[in-house]
């Protein structure tokens, strides 16, 4: 599955919907047992959530958008398919969450291809289920430091802290993902799927129980004048960089 939403694979509402539909089609087809998730945008896996969806919109739109973000994470995190991410570019915030929801992560060995949950740098915070996913992957102390400082880890550090499972030369990312896939597919499917559910269901259940409250919290937070101002400032900086 190659993500293609140029220039940076930002997770717009439309793109989130397309990803969900694609996943549902693959999950409903018994011929498919696994997905390798990668990017078709050079140098970028995903820049994360689309800030344009969170700036200058009305509360109804914010709620719709956040529900789609929740759904994407839940579906990828709990998918009965084996999901391996072949990370071939920069991978920040919501894009990093998407990779963390996969079963295995291969990252290209390019110092520019940093990844992490850098929400605090934008003046916003990662919600509890982002945090839980990172803690489950790298441990509490590493996650606490990374989240507070909005750290983006270059490949060697991402491997060291356990954010990714393998770092390979850039031209070998897909082949390494395919090689790893063989090991996962060699396990009896029902046993692997039940074990995945055993490991991940408590984390997902926490969001499912608090889903509406999480949406309301997001809408309240993102609607605050100070947050909207911070997002506008950040978007203006991005525009200046492009020009």
Secondary structure as the mmCIF struct_conf table of DSSP 4:
data_model
#
loop_
_struct_conf.conf_type_id
_struct_conf.id
_struct_conf.beg_label_comp_id
_struct_conf.beg_label_asym_id
_struct_conf.beg_label_seq_id
_struct_conf.end_label_comp_id
_struct_conf.end_label_asym_id
_struct_conf.end_label_seq_id
STRN STRN1 UNK A 2 UNK A 3
TURN_TY1_P TURN_TY1_P1 UNK A 6 UNK A 9
STRN STRN2 UNK A 10 UNK A 11
HELX_RH_AL_P HELX_RH_AL_P1 UNK A 13 UNK A 28
TURN_TY1_P TURN_TY1_P2 UNK A 30 UNK A 31
STRN STRN3 UNK A 34 UNK A 39
BEND BEND1 UNK A 40 UNK A 40
STRN STRN4 UNK A 41 UNK A 41
TURN_TY1_P TURN_TY1_P3 UNK A 42 UNK A 42
STRN STRN5 UNK A 43 UNK A 46
STRN STRN6 UNK A 48 UNK A 49
HELX_RH_3T_P HELX_RH_3T_P1 UNK A 51 UNK A 53
BEND BEND2 UNK A 54 UNK A 56
HELX_RH_AL_P HELX_RH_AL_P2 UNK A 59 UNK A 77
TURN_TY1_P TURN_TY1_P4 UNK A 78 UNK A 78
BEND BEND3 UNK A 80 UNK A 81
STRN STRN7 UNK A 82 UNK A 87
STRN STRN8 UNK A 89 UNK A 92
TURN_TY1_P TURN_TY1_P5 UNK A 93 UNK A 93
HELX_RH_AL_P HELX_RH_AL_P3 UNK A 94 UNK A 100
TURN_TY1_P TURN_TY1_P6 UNK A 101 UNK A 101
BEND BEND4 UNK A 102 UNK A 103
STRN STRN9 UNK A 104 UNK A 108
TURN_TY1_P TURN_TY1_P7 UNK A 111 UNK A 112
STRN STRN10 UNK A 115 UNK A 116
HELX_RH_3T_P HELX_RH_3T_P2 UNK A 119 UNK A 122
TURN_TY1_P TURN_TY1_P8 UNK A 123 UNK A 123
HELX_RH_AL_P HELX_RH_AL_P4 UNK A 128 UNK A 138
HELX_RH_AL_P HELX_RH_AL_P5 UNK A 140 UNK A 149
TURN_TY1_P TURN_TY1_P9 UNK A 150 UNK A 150
STRN STRN11 UNK A 153 UNK A 153
HELX_RH_AL_P HELX_RH_AL_P6 UNK A 155 UNK A 161
TURN_TY1_P TURN_TY1_P10 UNK A 162 UNK A 162
BEND BEND5 UNK A 163 UNK A 165
STRN STRN12 UNK A 166 UNK A 168
HELX_RH_3T_P HELX_RH_3T_P3 UNK A 170 UNK A 172
HELX_RH_AL_P HELX_RH_AL_P7 UNK A 173 UNK A 185
TURN_TY1_P TURN_TY1_P11 UNK A 186 UNK A 186
BEND BEND6 UNK A 187 UNK A 187
HELX_RH_AL_P HELX_RH_AL_P8 UNK A 189 UNK A 209
TURN_TY1_P TURN_TY1_P12 UNK A 210 UNK A 210
HELX_RH_AL_P HELX_RH_AL_P9 UNK A 211 UNK A 223
BEND BEND7 UNK A 224 UNK A 224
HELX_RH_AL_P HELX_RH_AL_P10 UNK A 225 UNK A 242
#
